[in-house]
Amino acid sequence: MASITENLSAETAPLLAHECSTIPKEQLHAPGPDFMDRCFLPSSRPPQVLRSLGQLYNHGRLSGTGYLSILPVDQGIEHTAGASFGPNPLYFDPENIIKLAVEGGCNAVATTFGTFGTVARRYAHKIPFLVKINHNELLTYPNKYDQILFGSVEEAWNLGATAVGATVYFGSEESGRQLQEVAHAFERAHELGMATVLWCYTRNNAFKTQDKDFHVSADLTGQANHLGVTIGADIIKQKLPENNGGFSTLKFGKTHPAMYDKLATDHPIDLTRYQVANCYMGRIGLINSGGESLGAGDRDAAIRTAIINKRAGGQGLISGRKAFQRPFAEGVDLLHVIQDVYLDKAITLA
């Protein structure tokens, strides 16, 4: 395999030279082939959950590396099906979602009760299932920031799920109820032997000012991550941070000068390392979302996001739209390009 570091864009190449001067890499529980033994074996996870986590970490092209590449396709609910699958109607047929994850060499496929319910018996033995159990449906007008359960943990187990996933919209009016629902669901999932993945997203109109969108600030997303690992998430999904100072600018929460002076800079790798630190210094893996598809620049954007995540101490990407909103073969290639970042030993912790 040729090094992915060859022919990087002018924006991405400098990321390889960055040295993190905030949180030392030696303090992190870095991903690696022995990650399960180092970080989950001492935990309270039952043996059945360890087996499920082993299935996730030991499948696909990244098997045995400690890194994860997951294909998520729940946008048919979260963004409307037409908006999600309009660029490539192939994926109105849910079987093609699973096929893309299999051909793409992913560790797992994350999608809905409906998708798995149509093809579970055909693919349950071919790739780990991550069932997303709650969603924000878009037919309520005006739209509101709420995640509601679409099924039970038991139903996910019956579908053959290796893991369940859920979202909490931290900062929303309904976040207290969501937090309790998801904590209960994750407890039940662990009892049944399944792993848990939390989409730790922030949602509040007040988080967006004229100048900045603090939904992607390192301090707010970092705290969301910290709450997520506290309620029993085995893996945290978070958007890549783009700024900092949400708490201090919006004047809420509790802060300390070190949050901004010592623990982070404005460099994207340092901002992401603060997210990793809030995942118990990497004891719980951070996977960043791949973001929307913007067309021709998707490949470079995906490589850039993967390099930032890996060099910060993260465990991988959960990238959907960049893969499924293009022709099938191109989607497979993009997933492989992302995975190649994590397979490239020349890309190390900053």
C-alpha positions, 0 to 999 in steps of 0.5 A, spaced: 500 500 500 502 506 498 503 511 503 497 516 504 501 521 505 503 522 498 500 528 494 496 531 500 493 537 499 496 544 501 491 544 507 492 537 509 500 536 509 502 541 514 498 537 519 503 531 519 508 536 522 504 538 528 507 537 535 502 537 540 504 542 546 497 541 550 496 534 553 502 530 552 501 524 548 504 519 553 498 521 558 493 518 552 490 511 552 492 510 545 489 506 540 493 499 538 492 492 537 492 491 545 487 496 546 481 492 548 486 488 554 488 495 556 482 499 557 476 494 557 479 488 561 479 492 567 472 495 566 465 493 569 463 490 562 461 483 562 464 478 558 459 478 553 460 485 552 467 484 551 466 479 546 461 484 542 467 489 542 471 484 540 467 483 534 467 491 532 475 491 533 476 485 529 472 486 523 474 489 516 480 492 513 482 495 520 481 489 524 486 488 530 489 495 529 485 498 535 481 503 530 474 503 527 471 505 520 463 505 521 458 506 515 452 510 518 446 511 514 440 513 519 440 520 515 433 517 511 430 519 518 434 525 520 435 528 514 429 526 510 430 520 505 429 524 499 434 529 501 439 523 503 438 518 497 436 523 492 444 524 490 444 516 489 437 513 489 440 506 489 440 507 497 433 507 498 434 500 497 436 498 504 440 492 502 445 496 498 447 500 505 449 493 508 453 491 501 457 498 501 459 497 508 461 490 507 465 491 500 468 498 504 471 493 509 468 497 515 468 494 522 460 495 522 454 498 519 450 503 523 443 504 521 435 503 523 431 498 525 427 498 518 434 497 514 436 491 519 429 488 519 429 487 512 435 484 511 438 481 518 438 474 516 442 475 510 448 479 513 448 478 521 454 473 520 457 478 515 458 484 518 457 487 525 450 491 526 450 497 530 442 499 531 441 506 532 435 506 537 433 513 537 432 519 532 430 526 530 424 525 526 423 531 521 415 531 520 414 535 526 413 543 524 416 547 526 422 542 527 424 541 534 431 538 537 428 531 540 431 524 539 425 519 540 426 512 541 424 508 535 424 501 538 427 497 544 434 494 546 431 487 546 428 488 538 436 490 537 438 484 540 433 480 536 436 483 530 442 480 531 445 487 533 453 487 536 451 494 538 446 499 539 447 507 538 443 513 540 443 520 540 443 525 546 442 532 544 446 536 549 443 543 551 436 542 548 430 542 552 429 535 552 436 533 553 434 531 560 429 526 558 434 523 553 439 522 557 435 518 562 432 514 556 439 513 553 442 511 560 437 506 561 437 503 554 445 502 555 444 499 561 440 494 558 444 493 552 450 491 557 446 486 560 444 483 554 451 483 552 451 488 546 456 494 546 454 501 546 455 508 542 453 515 543 452 520 538 454 526 543 451 532 539 449 539 542 443 542 540 441 549 542 439 555 538 443 560 543 449 556 541 450 559 534 452 567 534 453 571 528 460 570 528 461 562 530 457 556 531 459 553 538 455 547 536 462 545 534 466 548 539 471 544 543 469 545 550 462 544 549 463 538 545 468 535 550 463 536 555 458 532 551 463 527 550 465 527 558 457 526 559 457 520 554 462 516 557 459 517 564 453 514 562 456 507 559 458 509 552 463 504 550 465 509 544 463 516 543 461 519 536 462 527 535 463 532 530 470 534 529 471 541 533 472 547 529 473 553 534 473 553 542 470 558 547 463 556 547 462 556 555 466 563 556 463 566 550 455 564 551 457 565 559 454 559 562 457 553 565 463 552 569 470 554 566 477 554 568 483 558 564 487 552 563 481 549 558 483 555 553 490 556 555 493 550 557 489 544 554 488 547 547 490 551 542 486 553 535 490 548 532 485 542 529 489 537 532 489 540 539 482 541 539 480 534 537 485 532 543 481 536 548 475 531 546 479 525 546 481 527 553 474 528 555 473 521 553 477 519 559 484 520 556 482 515 550 480 509 555 473 510 551 474 511 543 473 517 540 470 517 533 469 523 529 463 524 524 465 524 516 460 530 515 456 532 509 458 530 502 460 537 498 462 533 491 469 533 488 473 535 495 470 529 499 476 525 498 481 530 501 476 532 506 475 525 509 483 524 509 484 531 513 479 529 518 482 522 519 489 525 520 486 530 525 482 524 529 488 519 528 494 524 530 489 527 536 488 520 539 482 518 536 480 511 534 477 512 527 471 515 523 464 514 522 463 517 515 456 516 511 454 521 506 461 522 503 460 514 501 453 513 500 452 519 496 456 517 490 456 511 485 457 505 489 465 503 487 467 510 488 463 510 495 467 503 497 474 507 494 472 513 499 471 508 505 478 505 503 482 511 503 479 513 510 482 506 512 488 507 509 490 513 514 489 509 520 493 503 516 499 508 515 504 507 520 507 514 518 501 517 521 503 517 528 500 521 534 502 528 535 
